[in-house]
Amino acid sequence: MGEKQLNISECLLFLQGFLTNPQRVGSVIPSSRFLAAKIVESVPWNEVKAVAELGSGTGAITRFMKPHLTGSTRVLLFERDKKMRATLKTEYPDFACHSNACQLIKKLNQDDIGQLDCIISGLPFFNFTSEMREALLNQIIKALKPEGIFVAYQYSLQMKKKFAEDLIIEKIEFVPFNFPPVFVYTCRKSGRNNRY
């Protein structure tokens, strides 16, 4: 019963966020367990000492990540929606919660984290202005260590070319059991210096 109530309240929170700001909240409901499982299986968790999740929403992916983390893994969650961020702070008090993924580098410095081993993103990149998209990708590339993993789920393949400019796309998988269906990009930052 508690799990069902949680799912209903999460769905209502997502719907409210979407209706208030559809540019920032990319979906009307939280990510499915099928999507969460696909994302989690894309990450070599034994190599992850620091991870950020961008667009954490109500924690649908975070919930699946948590069992794979060690006690010493540093976790940063980013969520613009104030109500969703409050839910994350309550559910994950040991994780650092921030509002703006465009301040990723600043927050890493504040939290005394050098670079990240992994970034998971549910941000609806294609909904953003080209300037915001570029700013976010700059932050992501700078924040990832060489060979670091970037896993992003998108509702189309429109970001493929943009991601490929600075990341090596290792695979793209389609997840039909999500509403709407999504593509999961698993990318790696090159070991050599990128343009940043």
C-alpha positions in Angstrom: 0.0 0.0 0.0 2.8 2.4 0.9 4.6 1.8 -2.4 1.4 2.4 -4.3 0.7 5.6 -2.5 4.3 6.7 -3.2 3.8 6.0 -6.9 0.6 8.0 -7.1 2.1 11.0 -5.2 5.2 10.8 -7.4 3.0 10.7 -10.6 1.0 13.7 -9.3 4.2 15.6 -8.5 5.6 14.9 -12.0 2.4 15.9 -13.7 2.2 19.1 -11.8 5.9 19.9 -12.7 5.2 19.1 -16.3 2.2 21.3 -16.5 4.0 24.1 -14.7 7.1 23.9 -16.9 7.1 21.5 -19.8 10.4 22.8 -21.1 12.2 21.6 -18.0 10.2 18.5 -17.0 10.4 16.2 -20.0 7.7 13.7 -19.1 4.3 13.6 -17.4 5.2 10.6 -15.2 8.3 9.3 -13.6 10.7 6.9 -15.4 9.6 3.3 -15.5 11.4 0.5 -13.6 12.4 -0.9 -17.0 14.2 2.3 -17.9 15.8 2.5 -14.4 17.1 -1.0 -14.7 18.5 -0.4 -18.2 20.3 2.7 -17.0 21.7 1.0 -13.9 23.0 -2.0 -16.0 24.9 0.4 -18.3 27.2 1.6 -15.5 30.3 -0.3 -14.3 29.5 0.5 -10.6 32.7 -1.1 -9.3 34.6 1.8 -10.9 32.3 4.6 -9.6 33.5 6.6 -6.7 31.6 9.8 -7.6 28.4 10.1 -9.6 25.9 12.9 -10.5 22.3 12.4 -11.6 21.0 15.4 -13.6 17.2 15.8 -13.6 16.6 13.4 -10.7 12.9 14.1 -10.6 11.3 12.1 -7.7 14.2 9.6 -7.6 12.9 6.8 -9.9 16.5 6.2 -11.2 18.1 7.1 -7.9 16.2 4.3 -6.2 17.7 1.8 -8.6 21.2 3.3 -8.3 21.4 3.2 -4.5 21.9 -0.6 -4.0 25.0 -0.4 -6.3 26.7 2.3 -4.4 29.3 1.8 -1.7 29.2 3.8 1.5 32.0 6.0 0.3 30.5 6.8 -3.2 29.9 10.5 -3.5 26.5 11.3 -5.0 25.2 14.6 -6.3 21.5 15.0 -7.4 20.3 17.9 -9.5 16.6 18.8 -9.8 15.2 22.2 -10.7 11.6 21.5 -9.5 11.5 22.7 -5.8 8.9 20.1 -4.7 10.7 17.2 -6.3 14.1 18.4 -4.8 12.5 18.5 -1.4 11.3 14.9 -1.9 14.9 13.9 -2.9 16.4 15.6 0.2 14.0 13.6 2.4 14.5 10.3 0.7 18.3 10.6 0.2 19.7 12.6 3.1 23.2 11.4 2.5 23.3 12.6 -1.1 24.0 16.3 -2.0 21.0 17.9 -3.7 21.3 20.9 -5.9 19.0 22.8 -8.2 20.9 23.8 -11.3 22.9 21.3 -13.4 24.5 24.3 -15.2 26.4 24.8 -12.0 27.8 21.3 -11.9 31.5 22.3 -11.8 30.8 24.9 -9.1 29.0 22.3 -7.0 31.8 19.7 -7.5 34.3 22.3 -6.3 32.1 23.2 -3.3 31.8 19.5 -2.4 35.5 19.0 -2.9 35.1 16.4 -5.7 37.6 16.5 -8.5 35.9 14.8 -11.4 33.1 12.4 -11.8 33.3 8.7 -12.8 29.7 8.8 -14.1 26.9 11.2 -15.0 23.4 10.0 -15.5 21.0 12.4 -17.2 17.3 12.6 -17.6 17.4 16.2 -18.8 15.3 16.8 -21.9 18.2 18.4 -23.8 16.2 18.9 -27.0 13.6 21.1 -25.1 16.3 23.6 -24.1 17.7 26.5 -26.0 20.9 25.8 -28.0 22.7 28.1 -25.5 21.5 26.1 -22.5 22.2 22.8 -24.2 25.7 23.9 -25.0 26.3 25.2 -21.4 25.1 21.9 -19.9 27.2 19.8 -22.3 30.2 21.9 -21.4 29.7 21.3 -17.7 29.2 17.5 -18.3 32.4 17.2 -20.4 34.5 19.2 -17.9 33.0 17.3 -14.9 33.7 13.8 -16.3 37.1 12.3 -15.8 38.9 10.8 -18.8 37.1 7.5 -19.7 34.2 8.6 -17.5 30.7 7.3 -18.4 27.7 9.4 -19.5 24.3 7.7 -19.6 21.4 9.8 -20.9 17.9 8.9 -21.8 16.1 10.9 -24.5 12.8 10.7 -26.2 14.3 10.8 -29.7 17.6 10.4 -31.5 18.0 14.1 -32.1 20.9 14.5 -29.7 23.0 11.8 -31.2 25.1 14.0 -33.4 25.6 16.6 -30.6 26.6 13.9 -28.0 29.1 12.5 -30.6 30.9 15.8 -30.9 32.6 15.3 -27.5 31.8 11.8 -26.4 32.2 8.3 -27.7 28.8 6.8 -28.1 29.2 3.1 -27.1 25.6 2.1 -27.6 22.0 3.4 -27.9 19.3 1.2 -26.7 15.5 1.6 -27.1 13.3 1.1 -24.1 9.7 0.7 -25.2 8.3 0.0 -21.7 8.4 3.6 -20.6 5.9 6.5 -21.2 6.9 7.9 -23.6 9.4 5.2 -24.9 13.0 6.3 -24.7 16.5 5.9 -26.1 19.3 5.2 -23.6 22.7 6.6 -24.8 25.7 5.1 -23.1 28.8 7.2 -23.8 32.3 7.5 -22.7 34.5 10.5 -22.5 37.7 10.1 -24.5 40.9 9.4 -22.6 42.6 12.2 -24.5 41.8 15.9 -23.9 38.6 17.0 -25.6 38.1 20.6 -26.8 37.5 21.7 -23.2 
